Amino acid sequence: MSPRDSVTSAPEKKTTRDRNNPTSDRDRVRAYQARKRETHKEIKVFISAENKQSLIALCEEAGTTQAEMLEQLIEAEIKRKGRA
């Protein structure tokens, strides 16, 4: 008899959403942003159109998001300068 057979009932599934009273898109986005702010800081920057296109190309090549690519570039520069 395997351990699966000895289980008498399936574990209860965690309810992730209420289909009768769904959360609005705006509320879900706000909740996501609040969770993200616990570990991250937001930056807003303007860069030249050429550099933006270069960033997009780098991201496509690496298969990462722009945020991930910027973090990688910052970390690489920190290591290059010997600050860590």
N, C-alpha and C positions, 0 to 999 in steps of 0.2 A: 504494500500500500504506500503510495507516494505521499509526501506532505500535502500536496494539493487535494488529494482525496479525503484527507482527514479534516479539512476545513468544512465546517457545517454551514457557514454563511459567508457571502462575499463581503469584502470590506465596503463600508458606505462610501459612496462617491461624494467628493467635496463639491458643493454647489458653487459655481462660479458666477452665475447670473440668474436673474429672475425673469423668466420669459413672460410672465403676466404683467410685470411692472419694470420694463427694461430701463437701464441707465442711459441717459442721453449721451450723444457723442461728446458734447461739450464737457459734461461731468467726467466722462471717462478720460478725456484728454487732460483735464485739470488734475485728476487723481494720478495719472501717469507722470505728469510734470512735477507734482509734489513728491512722489517717490524718487524721481530722478534727482531732484534738488538735495536730497539727503546725502548723496555721494558725489554730486557733480556741481560745477559752477557754470553758468551761462555766459557766453561772450557774444557780442555782436560786432562784426567788423565789415568794413568795405574794402574790397580789393579790386585791382584792375580787372577788366574783362578778360584780358589775356591770361592773367594768373588764375582766374576762376576756371577757364577752359583747361589749363594745365592741371589744376587740381582734380577736375572731373576725369581727365584722361588717366592720371595717376591712380585714382580710385577704381576706375574700370579695370585697369591692368592688375591691380592688387586684389580686386574683389572685396573692397572695404567701403565703408561709408565715408563721407567727408569728415565727420567728427573723428572717426577712428584714424583716418589718415593724418589729420592735424595733430592728434595726440602722439602718433608714431613719429612725426617730424619733430615735434617738441622734445620728445624723449631722446631721439637721436642727437639733437643739438646739445642737450644737457650732457649726454655721455661724451660727446666729442669735446666739450669744454672741460670735462672732468668734474662736473658738479653732480653729485648724487648723494 
